[in-house]
């Protein structure tokens, strides 16, 4: 897990949906990215290379409505219907896949 690789993956995903990628913060071992979908609607991506952590969240009006966290190699999902809960999973999510699922949900829910 490397910062530049994560940035490039996020950039390709954002470009595929014609969205803007913004770097919010970057240190030697961490990076926070935002794929802006609409006003008050974005995918938040946080990576920490020292802790092998990759967190992605679909955030609407400052609240997570979907997410997946990888901490220490263990994955859990914050599902659309109950984003405050944790559900263990073994499914790996790439940034493009996460963004694609998020966009599908937003369209089906008529948020977009």
Jmol script that loads the backbone (N, CA, C; Angstrom):
load data "model"
ATOM      1  N   UNK A   1       0.855  -1.169   0.000  1.00  0.00           N
ATOM      2  CA  UNK A   1       0.000   0.000   0.000  1.00  0.00           C
ATOM      3  C   UNK A   1       0.905   1.238   0.000  1.00  0.00           C
ATOM      4  N   UNK A   2       0.816   2.027  -1.062  1.00  0.00           N
ATOM      5  CA  UNK A   2       1.645   3.215  -1.194  1.00  0.00           C
ATOM      6  C   UNK A   2       0.774   4.435  -1.483  1.00  0.00           C
ATOM      7  N   UNK A   3       1.227   5.587  -1.017  1.00  0.00           N
ATOM      8  CA  UNK A   3       0.448   6.809  -1.177  1.00  0.00           C
ATOM      9  C   UNK A   3       0.264   7.190  -2.640  1.00  0.00           C
ATOM     10  N   UNK A   4       1.332   7.169  -3.424  1.00  0.00           N
ATOM     11  CA  UNK A   4       1.224   7.557  -4.830  1.00  0.00           C
ATOM     12  C   UNK A   4       0.314   6.614  -5.603  1.00  0.00           C
ATOM     13  N   UNK A   5       0.404   5.327  -5.323  1.00  0.00           N
ATOM     14  CA  UNK A   5      -0.450   4.344  -6.006  1.00  0.00           C
ATOM     15  C   UNK A   5      -1.917   4.579  -5.659  1.00  0.00           C
ATOM     16  N   UNK A   6      -2.192   4.882  -4.404  1.00  0.00           N
ATOM     17  CA  UNK A   6      -3.567   5.166  -3.990  1.00  0.00           C
ATOM     18  C   UNK A   6      -4.081   6.438  -4.662  1.00  0.00           C
ATOM     19  N   UNK A   7      -3.235   7.453  -4.720  1.00  0.00           N
ATOM     20  CA  UNK A   7      -3.623   8.696  -5.400  1.00  0.00           C
ATOM     21  C   UNK A   7      -3.953   8.415  -6.867  1.00  0.00           C
ATOM     22  N   UNK A   8      -3.089   7.681  -7.548  1.00  0.00           N
ATOM     23  CA  UNK A   8      -3.311   7.380  -8.967  1.00  0.00           C
ATOM     24  C   UNK A   8      -4.586   6.564  -9.180  1.00  0.00           C
ATOM     25  N   UNK A   9      -4.834   5.615  -8.300  1.00  0.00           N
ATOM     26  CA  UNK A   9      -6.057   4.812  -8.382  1.00  0.00           C
ATOM     27  C   UNK A   9      -7.295   5.696  -8.195  1.00  0.00           C
ATOM     28  N   UNK A  10      -7.242   6.597  -7.223  1.00  0.00           N
ATOM     29  CA  UNK A  10      -8.356   7.509  -6.967  1.00  0.00           C
ATOM     30  C   UNK A  10      -8.557   8.463  -8.143  1.00  0.00           C
ATOM     31  N   UNK A  11      -7.460   8.929  -8.730  1.00  0.00           N
ATOM     32  CA  UNK A  11      -7.551   9.837  -9.870  1.00  0.00           C
ATOM     33  C   UNK A  11      -8.223   9.155 -11.061  1.00  0.00           C
ATOM     34  N   UNK A  12      -7.832   7.924 -11.351  1.00  0.00           N
ATOM     35  CA  UNK A  12      -8.446   7.182 -12.457  1.00  0.00           C
ATOM     36  C   UNK A  12      -9.938   6.952 -12.204  1.00  0.00           C
ATOM     37  N   UNK A  13     -10.288   6.620 -10.966  1.00  0.00           N
ATOM     38  CA  UNK A  13     -11.699   6.402 -10.625  1.00  0.00           C
ATOM     39  C   UNK A  13     -12.488   7.697 -10.792  1.00  0.00           C
ATOM     40  N   UNK A  14     -11.955   8.799 -10.291  1.00  0.00           N
ATOM     41  CA  UNK A  14     -12.638  10.090 -10.411  1.00  0.00           C
ATOM     42  C   UNK A  14     -12.811  10.472 -11.878  1.00  0.00           C
ATOM     43  N   UNK A  15     -11.773  10.299 -12.656  1.00  0.00           N
ATOM     44  CA  UNK A  15     -11.845  10.646 -14.081  1.00  0.00           C
ATOM     45  C   UNK A  15     -12.869   9.790 -14.817  1.00  0.00           C
ATOM     46  N   UNK A  16     -12.992   8.518 -14.433  1.00  0.00           N
ATOM     47  CA  UNK A  16     -13.960   7.625 -15.086  1.00  0.00           C
ATOM     48  C   UNK A  16     -15.394   8.129 -14.918  1.00  0.00           C
ATOM     49  N   UNK A  17     -15.656   8.822 -13.814  1.00  0.00           N
ATOM     50  CA  UNK A  17     -17.001   9.356 -13.545  1.00  0.00           C
ATOM     51  C   UNK A  17     -17.074  10.870 -13.763  1.00  0.00           C
ATOM     52  N   UNK A  18     -15.985  11.432 -14.331  1.00  0.00           N
ATOM     53  CA  UNK A  18     -15.913  12.877 -14.594  1.00  0.00           C
ATOM     54  C   UNK A  18     -16.098  13.698 -13.311  1.00  0.00           C
ATOM     55  N   UNK A  19     -15.408  13.241 -12.261  1.00  0.00           N
ATOM     56  CA  UNK A  19     -15.472  13.914 -10.968  1.00  0.00           C
ATOM     57  C   UNK A  19     -14.105  14.510 -10.635  1.00  0.00           C
ATOM     58  N   UNK A  20     -14.095  15.396  -9.673  1.00  0.00           N
ATOM     59  CA  UNK A  20     -12.864  16.071  -9.255  1.00  0.00           C
ATOM     60  C   UNK A  20     -12.258  15.370  -8.043  1.00  0.00           C
ATOM     61  N   UNK A  21     -10.941  15.144  -8.094  1.00  0.00           N
ATOM     62  CA  UNK A  21     -10.208  14.592  -6.960  1.00  0.00           C
ATOM     63  C   UNK A  21      -9.438  15.723  -6.299  1.00  0.00           C
ATOM     64  N   UNK A  22      -9.535  15.774  -4.991  1.00  0.00           N
ATOM     65  CA  UNK A  22      -8.826  16.808  -4.235  1.00  0.00           C
ATOM     66  C   UNK A  22      -7.998  16.162  -3.132  1.00  0.00           C
ATOM     67  N   UNK A  23      -6.760  16.610  -2.985  1.00  0.00           N
ATOM     68  CA  UNK A  23      -5.905  16.160  -1.882  1.00  0.00           C
ATOM     69  C   UNK A  23      -6.202  17.079  -0.703  1.00  0.00           C
ATOM     70  N   UNK A  24      -6.698  16.489   0.381  1.00  0.00           N
ATOM     71  CA  UNK A  24      -7.037  17.264   1.571  1.00  0.00           C
ATOM     72  C   UNK A  24      -5.826  17.392   2.479  1.00  0.00           C
ATOM     73  N   UNK A  25      -5.070  16.284   2.601  1.00  0.00           N
ATOM     74  CA  UNK A  25      -3.908  16.278   3.483  1.00  0.00           C
ATOM     75  C   UNK A  25      -2.969  15.164   3.055  1.00  0.00           C
ATOM     76  N   UNK A  26      -1.671  15.390   3.237  1.00  0.00           N
ATOM     77  CA  UNK A  26      -0.693  14.341   2.936  1.00  0.00           C
ATOM     78  C   UNK A  26       0.512  14.531   3.840  1.00  0.00           C
ATOM     79  N   UNK A  27       0.926  13.431   4.469  1.00  0.00           N
ATOM     80  CA  UNK A  27       2.143  13.407   5.260  1.00  0.00           C
ATOM     81  C   UNK A  27       3.034  12.308   4.679  1.00  0.00           C
ATOM     82  N   UNK A  28       4.075  11.965   5.385  1.00  0.00           N
ATOM     83  CA  UNK A  28       4.986  10.913   4.934  1.00  0.00           C
ATOM     84  C   UNK A  28       4.303   9.548   4.844  1.00  0.00           C
ATOM     85  N   UNK A  29       3.344   9.293   5.728  1.00  0.00           N
ATOM     86  CA  UNK A  29       2.714   7.970   5.776  1.00  0.00           C
ATOM     87  C   UNK A  29       1.189   7.991   5.686  1.00  0.00           C
ATOM     88  N   UNK A  30       0.586   9.177   5.556  1.00  0.00           N
ATOM     89  CA  UNK A  30      -0.873   9.249   5.467  1.00  0.00           C
ATOM     90  C   UNK A  30      -1.294  10.165   4.315  1.00  0.00           C
ATOM     91  N   UNK A  31      -2.507   9.939   3.875  1.00  0.00           N
ATOM     92  CA  UNK A  31      -3.063  10.772   2.812  1.00  0.00           C
ATOM     93  C   UNK A  31      -4.586  10.775   2.938  1.00  0.00           C
ATOM     94  N   UNK A  32      -5.176  11.946   2.790  1.00  0.00           N
ATOM     95  CA  UNK A  32      -6.621  12.076   2.782  1.00  0.00           C
ATOM     96  C   UNK A  32      -7.025  12.687   1.452  1.00  0.00           C
ATOM     97  N   UNK A  33      -7.909  11.975   0.749  1.00  0.00           N
ATOM     98  CA  UNK A  33      -8.385  12.404  -0.558  1.00  0.00           C
ATOM     99  C   UNK A  33      -9.887  12.565  -0.536  1.00  0.00           C
ATOM    100  N   UNK A  34     -10.394  13.400  -1.422  1.00  0.00           N
ATOM    101  CA  UNK A  34     -11.826  13.624  -1.547  1.00  0.00           C
ATOM    102  C   UNK A  34     -12.186  13.577  -3.024  1.00  0.00           C
ATOM    103  N   UNK A  35     -13.100  12.685  -3.377  1.00  0.00           N
ATOM    104  CA  UNK A  35     -13.663  12.683  -4.722  1.00  0.00           C
ATOM    105  C   UNK A  35     -14.998  13.399  -4.608  1.00  0.00           C
ATOM    106  N   UNK A  36     -15.047  14.598  -5.172  1.00  0.00           N
ATOM    107  CA  UNK A  36     -16.229  15.445  -5.033  1.00  0.00           C
ATOM    108  C   UNK A  36     -17.286  15.052  -6.056  1.00  0.00           C
ATOM    109  N   UNK A  37     -18.463  14.691  -5.565  1.00  0.00           N
ATOM    110  CA  UNK A  37     -19.569  14.278  -6.417  1.00  0.00           C
ATOM    111  C   UNK A  37     -20.535  15.429  -6.628  1.00  0.00           C
ATOM    112  N   UNK A  38     -20.868  16.130  -5.570  1.00  0.00           N
ATOM    113  CA  UNK A  38     -21.805  17.248  -5.620  1.00  0.00           C
ATOM    114  C   UNK A  38     -21.564  18.079  -4.362  1.00  0.00           C
ATOM    115  N   UNK A  39     -22.289  19.166  -4.238  1.00  0.00           N
ATOM    116  CA  UNK A  39     -22.184  19.972  -3.029  1.00  0.00           C
ATOM    117  C   UNK A  39     -22.589  19.104  -1.839  1.00  0.00           C
ATOM    118  N   UNK A  40     -21.736  19.028  -0.840  1.00  0.00           N
ATOM    119  CA  UNK A  40     -22.024  18.266   0.379  1.00  0.00           C
ATOM    120  C   UNK A  40     -22.138  16.755   0.140  1.00  0.00           C
ATOM    121  N   UNK A  41     -21.496  16.250  -0.936  1.00  0.00           N
ATOM    122  CA  UNK A  41     -21.554  14.832  -1.275  1.00  0.00           C
ATOM    123  C   UNK A  41     -20.217  14.427  -1.877  1.00  0.00           C
ATOM    124  N   UNK A  42     -19.518  13.474  -1.228  1.00  0.00           N
ATOM    125  CA  UNK A  42     -18.187  13.103  -1.690  1.00  0.00           C
ATOM    126  C   UNK A  42     -17.793  11.728  -1.163  1.00  0.00           C
ATOM    127  N   UNK A  43     -16.780  11.167  -1.813  1.00  0.00           N
ATOM    128  CA  UNK A  43     -16.141   9.962  -1.299  1.00  0.00           C
ATOM    129  C   UNK A  43     -14.862  10.409  -0.615  1.00  0.00           C
ATOM    130  N   UNK A  44     -14.747  10.059   0.647  1.00  0.00           N
ATOM    131  CA  UNK A  44     -13.594  10.392   1.480  1.00  0.00           C
ATOM    132  C   UNK A  44     -12.700   9.161   1.531  1.00  0.00           C
ATOM    133  N   UNK A  45     -11.417   9.331   1.220  1.00  0.00           N
ATOM    134  CA  UNK A  45     -10.464   8.222   1.212  1.00  0.00           C
ATOM    135  C   UNK A  45      -9.311   8.573   2.143  1.00  0.00           C
ATOM    136  N   UNK A  46      -9.025   7.683   3.068  1.00  0.00           N
ATOM    137  CA  UNK A  46      -7.915   7.887   4.008  1.00  0.00           C
ATOM    138  C   UNK A  46      -7.011   6.662   3.963  1.00  0.00           C
ATOM    139  N   UNK A  47      -5.721   6.889   3.784  1.00  0.00           N
ATOM    140  CA  UNK A  47      -4.750   5.806   3.785  1.00  0.00           C
ATOM    141  C   UNK A  47      -3.650   6.115   4.797  1.00  0.00           C
ATOM    142  N   UNK A  48      -3.265   5.075   5.541  1.00  0.00           N
ATOM    143  CA  UNK A  48      -2.153   5.172   6.475  1.00  0.00           C
ATOM    144  C   UNK A  48      -1.257   3.971   6.199  1.00  0.00           C
ATOM    145  N   UNK A  49      -0.094   4.221   5.608  1.00  0.00           N
ATOM    146  CA  UNK A  49       0.789   3.120   5.210  1.00  0.00           C
ATOM    147  C   UNK A  49       1.431   2.418   6.399  1.00  0.00           C
ATOM    148  N   UNK A  50       1.667   3.115   7.485  1.00  0.00           N
ATOM    149  CA  UNK A  50       2.265   2.493   8.673  1.00  0.00           C
ATOM    150  C   UNK A  50       1.316   1.499   9.336  1.00  0.00           C
ATOM    151  N   UNK A  51       0.021   1.776   9.273  1.00  0.00           N
ATOM    152  CA  UNK A  51      -0.969   0.917   9.927  1.00  0.00           C
ATOM    153  C   UNK A  51      -1.712   0.017   8.947  1.00  0.00           C
ATOM    154  N   UNK A  52      -1.302   0.013   7.670  1.00  0.00           N
ATOM    155  CA  UNK A  52      -1.985  -0.781   6.630  1.00  0.00           C
ATOM    156  C   UNK A  52      -3.492  -0.506   6.665  1.00  0.00           C
ATOM    157  N   UNK A  53      -3.821   0.768   6.717  1.00  0.00           N
ATOM    158  CA  UNK A  53      -5.217   1.194   6.843  1.00  0.00           C
ATOM    159  C   UNK A  53      -5.660   1.901   5.570  1.00  0.00           C
ATOM    160  N   UNK A  54      -6.809   1.489   5.058  1.00  0.00           N
ATOM    161  CA  UNK A  54      -7.455   2.178   3.946  1.00  0.00           C
ATOM    162  C   UNK A  54      -8.929   2.281   4.288  1.00  0.00           C
ATOM    163  N   UNK A  55      -9.409   3.493   4.452  1.00  0.00           N
ATOM    164  CA  UNK A  55     -10.815   3.742   4.769  1.00  0.00           C
ATOM    165  C   UNK A  55     -11.445   4.540   3.638  1.00  0.00           C
ATOM    166  N   UNK A  56     -12.629   4.119   3.217  1.00  0.00           N
ATOM    167  CA  UNK A  56     -13.382   4.847   2.200  1.00  0.00           C
ATOM    168  C   UNK A  56     -14.797   5.043   2.726  1.00  0.00           C
ATOM    169  N   UNK A  57     -15.298   6.253   2.552  1.00  0.00           N
ATOM    170  CA  UNK A  57     -16.654   6.550   3.023  1.00  0.00           C
ATOM    171  C   UNK A  57     -17.362   7.451   2.033  1.00  0.00           C
ATOM    172  N   UNK A  58     -18.605   7.123   1.771  1.00  0.00           N
ATOM    173  CA  UNK A  58     -19.486   8.010   1.015  1.00  0.00           C
ATOM    174  C   UNK A  58     -20.122   8.928   2.048  1.00  0.00           C
ATOM    175  N   UNK A  59     -19.860  10.208   1.917  1.00  0.00           N
ATOM    176  CA  UNK A  59     -20.306  11.178   2.914  1.00  0.00           C
ATOM    177  C   UNK A  59     -21.300  12.144   2.266  1.00  0.00           C
ATOM    178  N   UNK A  60     -22.461  12.262   2.890  1.00  0.00           N
ATOM    179  CA  UNK A  60     -23.503  13.171   2.427  1.00  0.00           C
ATOM    180  C   UNK A  60     -23.952  14.010   3.608  1.00  0.00           C
ATOM    181  N   UNK A  61     -23.944  15.302   3.433  1.00  0.00           N
ATOM    182  CA  UNK A  61     -24.332  16.237   4.484  1.00  0.00           C
ATOM    183  C   UNK A  61     -23.599  15.937   5.791  1.00  0.00           C
ATOM    184  N   UNK A  62     -22.295  15.701   5.656  1.00  0.00           N
ATOM    185  CA  UNK A  62     -21.364  15.477   6.768  1.00  0.00           C
ATOM    186  C   UNK A  62     -21.588  14.178   7.538  1.00  0.00           C
ATOM    187  N   UNK A  63     -22.329  13.227   6.955  1.00  0.00           N
ATOM    188  CA  UNK A  63     -22.558  11.935   7.600  1.00  0.00           C
ATOM    189  C   UNK A  63     -22.190  10.805   6.640  1.00  0.00           C
ATOM    190  N   UNK A  64     -21.558   9.780   7.181  1.00  0.00           N
ATOM    191  CA  UNK A  64     -21.236   8.610   6.366  1.00  0.00           C
ATOM    192  C   UNK A  64     -22.528   7.864   6.065  1.00  0.00           C
ATOM    193  N   UNK A  65     -22.757   7.556   4.782  1.00  0.00           N
ATOM    194  CA  UNK A  65     -23.930   6.768   4.413  1.00  0.00           C
ATOM    195  C   UNK A  65     -23.528   5.402   3.848  1.00  0.00           C
ATOM    196  N   UNK A  66     -22.228   5.176   3.668  1.00  0.00           N
ATOM    197  CA  UNK A  66     -21.691   3.892   3.213  1.00  0.00           C
ATOM    198  C   UNK A  66     -20.191   3.955   3.432  1.00  0.00           C
ATOM    199  N   UNK A  67     -19.606   2.838   3.797  1.00  0.00           N
ATOM    200  CA  UNK A  67     -18.162   2.862   3.975  1.00  0.00           C
ATOM    201  C   UNK A  67     -17.556   1.478   4.052  1.00  0.00           C
ATOM    202  N   UNK A  68     -16.255   1.449   3.860  1.00  0.00           N
ATOM    203  CA  UNK A  68     -15.481   0.226   4.075  1.00  0.00           C
ATOM    204  C   UNK A  68     -14.150   0.638   4.680  1.00  0.00           C
ATOM    205  N   UNK A  69     -13.754  -0.094   5.696  1.00  0.00           N
ATOM    206  CA  UNK A  69     -12.506   0.193   6.392  1.00  0.00           C
ATOM    207  C   UNK A  69     -11.623  -1.046   6.377  1.00  0.00           C
ATOM    208  N   UNK A  70     -10.347  -0.838   6.095  1.00  0.00           N
ATOM    209  CA  UNK A  70      -9.361  -1.899   6.193  1.00  0.00           C
ATOM    210  C   UNK A  70      -8.358  -1.453   7.236  1.00  0.00           C
ATOM    211  N   UNK A  71      -8.389  -2.129   8.358  1.00  0.00           N
ATOM    212  CA  UNK A  71      -7.478  -1.785   9.445  1.00  0.00           C
ATOM    213  C   UNK A  71      -6.712  -3.023   9.854  1.00  0.00           C
ATOM    214  N   UNK A  72      -5.388  -2.952   9.724  1.00  0.00           N
ATOM    215  CA  UNK A  72      -4.551  -4.092  10.076  1.00  0.00           C
ATOM    216  C   UNK A  72      -4.878  -5.329   9.259  1.00  0.00           C
ATOM    217  N   UNK A  73      -5.341  -5.132   8.043  1.00  0.00           N
ATOM    218  CA  UNK A  73      -5.662  -6.252   7.171  1.00  0.00           C
ATOM    219  C   UNK A  73      -7.071  -6.791   7.327  1.00  0.00           C
ATOM    220  N   UNK A  74      -7.816  -6.348   8.347  1.00  0.00           N
ATOM    221  CA  UNK A  74      -9.187  -6.802   8.561  1.00  0.00           C
ATOM    222  C   UNK A  74     -10.159  -5.806   7.931  1.00  0.00           C
ATOM    223  N   UNK A  75     -11.134  -6.340   7.222  1.00  0.00           N
ATOM    224  CA  UNK A  75     -12.102  -5.501   6.525  1.00  0.00           C
ATOM    225  C   UNK A  75     -13.460  -5.516   7.206  1.00  0.00           C
ATOM    226  N   UNK A  76     -14.093  -4.371   7.230  1.00  0.00           N
ATOM    227  CA  UNK A  76     -15.501  -4.316   7.625  1.00  0.00           C
ATOM    228  C   UNK A  76     -16.212  -3.244   6.802  1.00  0.00           C
ATOM    229  N   UNK A  77     -17.501  -3.480   6.605  1.00  0.00           N
ATOM    230  CA  UNK A  77     -18.345  -2.609   5.795  1.00  0.00           C
ATOM    231  C   UNK A  77     -19.319  -1.875   6.706  1.00  0.00           C
ATOM    232  N   UNK A  78     -19.591  -0.632   6.340  1.00  0.00           N
ATOM    233  CA  UNK A  78     -20.671   0.156   6.941  1.00  0.00           C
ATOM    234  C   UNK A  78     -21.744   0.207   5.845  1.00  0.00           C
ATOM    235  N   UNK A  79     -22.737  -0.683   5.886  1.00  0.00           N
ATOM    236  CA  UNK A  79     -23.688  -0.817   4.775  1.00  0.00           C
ATOM    237  C   UNK A  79     -24.604   0.394   4.620  1.00  0.00           C
ATOM    238  N   UNK A  80     -25.143   0.540   3.400  1.00  0.00           N
ATOM    239  CA  UNK A  80     -26.039   1.661   3.088  1.00  0.00           C
ATOM    240  C   UNK A  80     -27.224   1.735   4.045  1.00  0.00           C
ATOM    241  N   UNK A  81     -27.809   0.596   4.390  1.00  0.00           N
ATOM    242  CA  UNK A  81     -29.022   0.606   5.210  1.00  0.00           C
ATOM    243  C   UNK A  81     -28.748   0.803   6.697  1.00  0.00           C
ATOM    244  N   UNK A  82     -27.491   0.670   7.121  1.00  0.00           N
ATOM    245  CA  UNK A  82     -27.135   0.876   8.530  1.00  0.00           C
ATOM    246  C   UNK A  82     -25.660   1.276   8.630  1.00  0.00           C
ATOM    247  N   UNK A  83     -25.316   2.480   8.172  1.00  0.00           N
ATOM    248  CA  UNK A  83     -23.913   2.875   8.100  1.00  0.00           C
ATOM    249  C   UNK A  83     -23.203   3.031   9.451  1.00  0.00           C
ATOM    250  N   UNK A  84     -23.967   3.034  10.525  1.00  0.00           N
ATOM    251  CA  UNK A  84     -23.345   3.140  11.847  1.00  0.00           C
ATOM    252  C   UNK A  84     -22.876   1.780  12.361  1.00  0.00           C
ATOM    253  N   UNK A  85     -23.227   0.703  11.658  1.00  0.00           N
ATOM    254  CA  UNK A  85     -22.845  -0.648  12.070  1.00  0.00           C
ATOM    255  C   UNK A  85     -21.596  -1.106  11.325  1.00  0.00           C
ATOM    256  N   UNK A  86     -21.013  -2.203  11.840  1.00  0.00           N
ATOM    257  CA  UNK A  86     -19.850  -2.832  11.213  1.00  0.00           C
ATOM    258  C   UNK A  86     -20.227  -4.251  10.828  1.00  0.00           C
ATOM    259  N   UNK A  87     -19.932  -4.626   9.589  1.00  0.00           N
ATOM    260  CA  UNK A  87     -20.135  -6.001   9.152  1.00  0.00           C
ATOM    261  C   UNK A  87     -18.817  -6.508   8.597  1.00  0.00           C
ATOM    262  N   UNK A  88     -18.278  -7.548   9.238  1.00  0.00           N
ATOM    263  CA  UNK A  88     -17.029  -8.146   8.759  1.00  0.00           C
ATOM    264  C   UNK A  88     -17.216  -8.613   7.327  1.00  0.00           C
ATOM    265  N   UNK A  89     -16.171  -8.492   6.526  1.00  0.00           N
ATOM    266  CA  UNK A  89     -16.215  -8.961   5.148  1.00  0.00           C
ATOM    267  C   UNK A  89     -14.827  -9.417   4.737  1.00  0.00           C
ATOM    268  N   UNK A  90     -14.776 -10.284   3.756  1.00  0.00           N
ATOM    269  CA  UNK A  90     -13.494 -10.681   3.188  1.00  0.00           C
ATOM    270  C   UNK A  90     -13.347 -10.102   1.789  1.00  0.00           C
ATOM    271  N   UNK A  91     -14.400  -9.440   1.306  1.00  0.00           N
ATOM    272  CA  UNK A  91     -14.380  -8.857  -0.028  1.00  0.00           C
ATOM    273  C   UNK A  91     -13.465  -7.642  -0.068  1.00  0.00           C
ATOM    274  N   UNK A  92     -12.555  -7.640  -1.008  1.00  0.00           N
ATOM    275  CA  UNK A  92     -11.667  -6.498  -1.209  1.00  0.00           C
ATOM    276  C   UNK A  92     -12.369  -5.482  -2.094  1.00  0.00           C
ATOM    277  N   UNK A  93     -12.263  -4.224  -1.783  1.00  0.00           N
ATOM    278  CA  UNK A  93     -12.844  -3.159  -2.589  1.00  0.00           C
ATOM    279  C   UNK A  93     -11.726  -2.274  -3.110  1.00  0.00           C
ATOM    280  N   UNK A  94     -11.702  -2.086  -4.412  1.00  0.00           N
ATOM    281  CA  UNK A  94     -10.812  -1.101  -5.015  1.00  0.00           C
ATOM    282  C   UNK A  94     -11.555   0.233  -5.004  1.00  0.00           C
ATOM    283  N   UNK A  95     -10.835   1.323  -5.166  1.00  0.00           N
ATOM    284  CA  UNK A  95     -11.460   2.638  -5.127  1.00  0.00           C
ATOM    285  C   UNK A  95     -12.505   2.787  -6.227  1.00  0.00           C
ATOM    286  N   UNK A  96     -12.186   2.343  -7.443  1.00  0.00           N
ATOM    287  CA  UNK A  96     -13.139   2.454  -8.552  1.00  0.00           C
ATOM    288  C   UNK A  96     -14.426   1.687  -8.249  1.00  0.00           C
ATOM    289  N   UNK A  97     -14.280   0.492  -7.688  1.00  0.00           N
ATOM    290  CA  UNK A  97     -15.450  -0.325  -7.343  1.00  0.00           C
ATOM    291  C   UNK A  97     -16.295   0.358  -6.259  1.00  0.00           C
ATOM    292  N   UNK A  98     -15.639   0.901  -5.250  1.00  0.00           N
ATOM    293  CA  UNK A  98     -16.343   1.606  -4.180  1.00  0.00           C
ATOM    294  C   UNK A  98     -17.099   2.810  -4.742  1.00  0.00           C
ATOM    295  N   UNK A  99     -16.440   3.582  -5.607  1.00  0.00           N
ATOM    296  CA  UNK A  99     -17.080   4.746  -6.211  1.00  0.00           C
ATOM    297  C   UNK A  99     -18.246   4.316  -7.091  1.00  0.00           C
ATOM    298  N   UNK A 100     -18.073   3.251  -7.835  1.00  0.00           N
ATOM    299  CA  UNK A 100     -19.139   2.744  -8.698  1.00  0.00           C
ATOM    300  C   UNK A 100     -20.363   2.325  -7.879  1.00  0.00           C
ATOM    301  N   UNK A 101     -20.156   1.582  -6.801  1.00  0.00           N
ATOM    302  CA  UNK A 101     -21.262   1.185  -5.913  1.00  0.00           C
ATOM    303  C   UNK A 101     -21.951   2.412  -5.313  1.00  0.00           C
ATOM    304  N   UNK A 102     -21.145   3.388  -4.927  1.00  0.00           N
ATOM    305  CA  UNK A 102     -21.684   4.619  -4.351  1.00  0.00           C
ATOM    306  C   UNK A 102     -22.550   5.360  -5.345  1.00  0.00           C
ATOM    307  N   UNK A 103     -22.070   5.482  -6.583  1.00  0.00           N
ATOM    308  CA  UNK A 103     -22.828   6.191  -7.612  1.00  0.00           C
ATOM    309  C   UNK A 103     -24.131   5.462  -7.935  1.00  0.00           C
ATOM    310  N   UNK A 104     -24.084   4.137  -7.996  1.00  0.00           N
ATOM    311  CA  UNK A 104     -25.303   3.353  -8.246  1.00  0.00           C
ATOM    312  C   UNK A 104     -26.323   3.595  -7.140  1.00  0.00           C
ATOM    313  N   UNK A 105     -25.858   3.555  -5.899  1.00  0.00           N
ATOM    314  CA  UNK A 105     -26.750   3.785  -4.767  1.00  0.00           C
ATOM    315  C   UNK A 105     -27.364   5.184  -4.829  1.00  0.00           C
ATOM    316  N   UNK A 106     -26.544   6.182  -5.120  1.00  0.00           N
ATOM    317  CA  UNK A 106     -27.035   7.560  -5.179  1.00  0.00           C
ATOM    318  C   UNK A 106     -28.098   7.735  -6.256  1.00  0.00           C
ATOM    319  N   UNK A 107     -27.900   7.098  -7.382  1.00  0.00           N
ATOM    320  CA  UNK A 107     -28.882   7.181  -8.456  1.00  0.00           C
ATOM    321  C   UNK A 107     -30.166   6.420  -8.104  1.00  0.00           C
ATOM    322  N   UNK A 108     -30.028   5.215  -7.555  1.00  0.00           N
ATOM    323  CA  UNK A 108     -31.211   4.421  -7.180  1.00  0.00           C
ATOM    324  C   UNK A 108     -32.011   5.105  -6.080  1.00  0.00           C
ATOM    325  N   UNK A 109     -31.307   5.777  -5.182  1.00  0.00           N
ATOM    326  CA  UNK A 109     -31.965   6.471  -4.066  1.00  0.00           C
ATOM    327  C   UNK A 109     -32.447   7.864  -4.463  1.00  0.00           C
ATOM    328  N   UNK A 110     -32.185   8.244  -5.681  1.00  0.00           N
ATOM    329  CA  UNK A 110     -32.545   9.549  -6.223  1.00  0.00           C
ATOM    330  C   UNK A 110     -31.929  10.706  -5.436  1.00  0.00           C
ATOM    331  N   UNK A 111     -30.745  10.443  -4.899  1.00  0.00           N
ATOM    332  CA  UNK A 111     -29.994  11.515  -4.234  1.00  0.00           C
ATOM    333  C   UNK A 111     -29.306  12.374  -5.289  1.00  0.00           C
ATOM    334  N   UNK A 112     -28.906  11.739  -6.376  1.00  0.00           N
ATOM    335  CA  UNK A 112     -28.310  12.477  -7.508  1.00  0.00           C
ATOM    336  C   UNK A 112     -29.345  12.764  -8.556  1.00  0.00           C
TER     337      UNK A 112
END
end "model"
wireframe off; spacefill off
backbone 0.3
color backbone group
